């Protein structure tokens, strides 16, 4: 789940650092679709801001810009960490260490 500070980081990288969605996805380790989703949501909410808007509506819109994202995880399958998966993780970590050791030497 993307936390509020990660969402802010995505928007800062776009607007302040001028990075592309692809670069942001690569740097944050998030899927490009997730990055695109937050940028589009933010842009859509910003476009609704009207200088003549009532104060309550404006505050509500600003609140929606900074609130933590929500996910519907009810349809997701539960995953169990099995011995087989643990052994696969160990193998992959050993392979990763081998490559890292080779890069250092």
Phi and psi restraints in degrees (value plus and minus 20) as a CYANA .aco file:
   2 UNK   PHI    -101.5   -61.5
   2 UNK   PSI     106.4   146.4
   3 UNK   PHI    -105.8   -65.8
   3 UNK   PSI     145.7   185.7
   4 UNK   PHI     -79.2   -39.2
   4 UNK   PSI     -61.9   -21.9
   5 UNK   PHI     -88.3   -48.3
   5 UNK   PSI     -49.9    -9.9
   6 UNK   PHI     -91.1   -51.1
   6 UNK   PSI     -57.4   -17.4
   7 UNK   PHI     -83.2   -43.2
   7 UNK   PSI     -63.3   -23.3
   8 UNK   PHI     -83.7   -43.7
   8 UNK   PSI     -58.3   -18.3
   9 UNK   PHI     -82.3   -42.3
   9 UNK   PSI     -61.5   -21.5
  10 UNK   PHI     -79.9   -39.9
  10 UNK   PSI     -66.3   -26.3
  11 UNK   PHI     -88.8   -48.8
  11 UNK   PSI     -56.8   -16.8
  12 UNK   PHI     -84.8   -44.8
  12 UNK   PSI     -61.9   -21.9
  13 UNK   PHI     -82.7   -42.7
  13 UNK   PSI     -54.3   -14.3
  14 UNK   PHI     -94.4   -54.4
  14 UNK   PSI     -74.3   -34.3
  15 UNK   PHI    -103.3   -63.3
  15 UNK   PSI     -57.1   -17.1
  16 UNK   PHI    -108.9   -68.9
  16 UNK   PSI     -68.5   -28.5
  17 UNK   PHI    -108.3   -68.3
  17 UNK   PSI     -32.4     7.6
  18 UNK   PHI      48.9    88.9
  18 UNK   PSI       9.0    49.0
  19 UNK   PHI    -105.1   -65.1
  19 UNK   PSI     136.5   176.5
  20 UNK   PHI     -99.6   -59.6
  20 UNK   PSI     144.9   184.9
  21 UNK   PHI     -81.3   -41.3
  21 UNK   PSI     -57.3   -17.3
  22 UNK   PHI     -84.7   -44.7
  22 UNK   PSI     -64.6   -24.6
  23 UNK   PHI     -83.5   -43.5
  23 UNK   PSI     -62.0   -22.0
  24 UNK   PHI     -82.7   -42.7
  24 UNK   PSI     -64.2   -24.2
  25 UNK   PHI     -81.0   -41.0
  25 UNK   PSI     -62.7   -22.7
  26 UNK   PHI     -85.2   -45.2
  26 UNK   PSI     -64.4   -24.4
  27 UNK   PHI     -91.5   -51.5
  27 UNK   PSI     -54.8   -14.8
  28 UNK   PHI    -110.4   -70.4
  28 UNK   PSI     -32.3     7.7
  29 UNK   PHI      55.9    95.9
  29 UNK   PSI      -0.8    39.2
  30 UNK   PHI    -123.1   -83.1
  30 UNK   PSI     136.6   176.6
  31 UNK   PHI     -87.2   -47.2
  31 UNK   PSI     125.3   165.3
  32 UNK   PHI     -79.3   -39.3
  32 UNK   PSI     -54.4   -14.4
  33 UNK   PHI     -84.9   -44.9
  33 UNK   PSI     -55.9   -15.9
  34 UNK   PHI     -86.7   -46.7
  34 UNK   PSI     -65.2   -25.2
  35 UNK   PHI     -80.5   -40.5
  35 UNK   PSI     -67.3   -27.3
  36 UNK   PHI     -80.0   -40.0
  36 UNK   PSI     -60.8   -20.8
  37 UNK   PHI     -79.5   -39.5
  37 UNK   PSI     -68.5   -28.5
  38 UNK   PHI     -88.9   -48.9
  38 UNK   PSI     -56.7   -16.7
  39 UNK   PHI     -87.1   -47.1
  39 UNK   PSI     -63.5   -23.5
  40 UNK   PHI     -85.7   -45.7
  40 UNK   PSI     -61.7   -21.7
  41 UNK   PHI     -80.2   -40.2
  41 UNK   PSI     -64.8   -24.8
  42 UNK   PHI     -83.1   -43.1
  42 UNK   PSI     -66.3   -26.3
  43 UNK   PHI     -83.5   -43.5
  43 UNK   PSI     -60.0   -20.0
  44 UNK   PHI     -83.1   -43.1
  44 UNK   PSI     -63.6   -23.6
  45 UNK   PHI     -88.5   -48.5
  45 UNK   PSI     -57.5   -17.5
  46 UNK   PHI     -85.1   -45.1
  46 UNK   PSI     -55.7   -15.7
  47 UNK   PHI     -88.1   -48.1
  47 UNK   PSI     -40.4    -0.4
  48 UNK   PHI    -101.2   -61.2
  48 UNK   PSI     -33.4     6.6
  49 UNK   PHI     -91.3   -51.3
  49 UNK   PSI     105.3   145.3
  50 UNK   PHI    -142.5  -102.5
  50 UNK   PSI     114.8   154.8
  51 UNK   PHI     -83.4   -43.4
  51 UNK   PSI     -43.5    -3.5
  52 UNK   PHI    -116.5   -76.5
  52 UNK   PSI      -9.1    30.9
  53 UNK   PHI     -88.5   -48.5
  53 UNK   PSI     127.3   167.3
  54 UNK   PHI     -82.7   -42.7
  54 UNK   PSI     128.8   168.8
  55 UNK   PHI     -78.1   -38.1
  55 UNK   PSI     -64.2   -24.2
  56 UNK   PHI     -82.5   -42.5
  56 UNK   PSI     -62.8   -22.8
  57 UNK   PHI     -86.4   -46.4
  57 UNK   PSI     -60.6   -20.6
  58 UNK   PHI     -83.7   -43.7
  58 UNK   PSI     -65.1   -25.1
  59 UNK   PHI     -83.3   -43.3
  59 UNK   PSI     -59.3   -19.3
  60 UNK   PHI     -83.3   -43.3
  60 UNK   PSI     -61.7   -21.7
  61 UNK   PHI     -86.7   -46.7
  61 UNK   PSI     -62.7   -22.7
  62 UNK   PHI     -82.8   -42.8
  62 UNK   PSI     -60.2   -20.2
  63 UNK   PHI     -80.7   -40.7
  63 UNK   PSI     -59.8   -19.8
  64 UNK   PHI     -89.5   -49.5
  64 UNK   PSI     -44.4    -4.4
  65 UNK   PHI     -90.3   -50.3
  65 UNK   PSI     -51.1   -11.1
  66 UNK   PHI    -129.8   -89.8
  66 UNK   PSI     -16.8    23.2
  67 UNK   PHI     -98.4   -58.4
  67 UNK   PSI     135.0   175.0
  68 UNK   PHI     -87.9   -47.9
  68 UNK   PSI     118.2   158.2
  69 UNK   PHI     -85.7   -45.7
  69 UNK   PSI     131.6   171.6
  70 UNK   PHI    -136.3   -96.3
  70 UNK   PSI     126.7   166.7
  71 UNK   PHI    -147.5  -107.5
  71 UNK   PSI     128.1   168.1
  72 UNK   PHI    -120.3   -80.3
  72 UNK   PSI      80.9   120.9
  73 UNK   PHI    -121.2   -81.2
  73 UNK   PSI      -9.7    30.3
  74 UNK   PHI     -86.6   -46.6
  74 UNK   PSI     -48.4    -8.4
  75 UNK   PHI    -110.9   -70.9
  75 UNK   PSI     -19.9    20.1
  76 UNK   PHI     -98.7   -58.7
  76 UNK   PSI     124.7   164.7
  77 UNK   PHI     -97.9   -57.9
  77 UNK   PSI     122.2   162.2
  78 UNK   PHI     -93.0   -53.0
  78 UNK   PSI     121.9   161.9
  79 UNK   PHI    -136.2   -96.2
  79 UNK   PSI     122.5   162.5
  80 UNK   PHI    -138.5   -98.5
  80 UNK   PSI     115.1   155.1
  81 UNK   PHI    -100.7   -60.7
  81 UNK   PSI      85.8   125.8
  82 UNK   PHI    -117.9   -77.9
  82 UNK   PSI     148.7   188.7
  83 UNK   PHI     -81.4   -41.4
  83 UNK   PSI     -56.1   -16.1
  84 UNK   PHI     -83.2   -43.2
  84 UNK   PSI     -63.8   -23.8
  85 UNK   PHI     -86.9   -46.9
  85 UNK   PSI     -61.1   -21.1
  86 UNK   PHI     -79.8   -39.8
  86 UNK   PSI     -63.1   -23.1
  87 UNK   PHI     -86.1   -46.1
  87 UNK   PSI     -56.3   -16.3
  88 UNK   PHI     -84.1   -44.1
  88 UNK   PSI     -61.2   -21.2
  89 UNK   PHI     -82.1   -42.1
  89 UNK   PSI     -64.5   -24.5
  90 UNK   PHI     -80.8   -40.8
  90 UNK   PSI     -64.1   -24.1
  91 UNK   PHI     -81.0   -41.0
  91 UNK   PSI     -65.9   -25.9
  92 UNK   PHI     -85.1   -45.1
  92 UNK   PSI     -56.9   -16.9
  93 UNK   PHI     -85.6   -45.6
  93 UNK   PSI     -59.0   -19.0
  94 UNK   PHI     -85.5   -45.5
  94 UNK   PSI     -61.5   -21.5
  95 UNK   PHI     -82.1   -42.1
  95 UNK   PSI     -63.0   -23.0
  96 UNK   PHI     -82.2   -42.2
  96 UNK   PSI     -62.5   -22.5
  97 UNK   PHI     -83.0   -43.0
  97 UNK   PSI     -58.5   -18.5
  98 UNK   PHI     -81.1   -41.1
  98 UNK   PSI     -66.3   -26.3
  99 UNK   PHI     -84.9   -44.9
  99 UNK   PSI     -59.4   -19.4
 100 UNK   PHI     -85.4   -45.4
 100 UNK   PSI     -63.0   -23.0
 101 UNK   PHI     -82.6   -42.6
 101 UNK   PSI     -59.0   -19.0
 102 UNK   PHI     -86.1   -46.1
 102 UNK   PSI     -57.9   -17.9
 103 UNK   PHI     -87.5   -47.5
 103 UNK   PSI     -55.6   -15.6
 104 UNK   PHI     -90.2   -50.2
 104 UNK   PSI     -59.7   -19.7
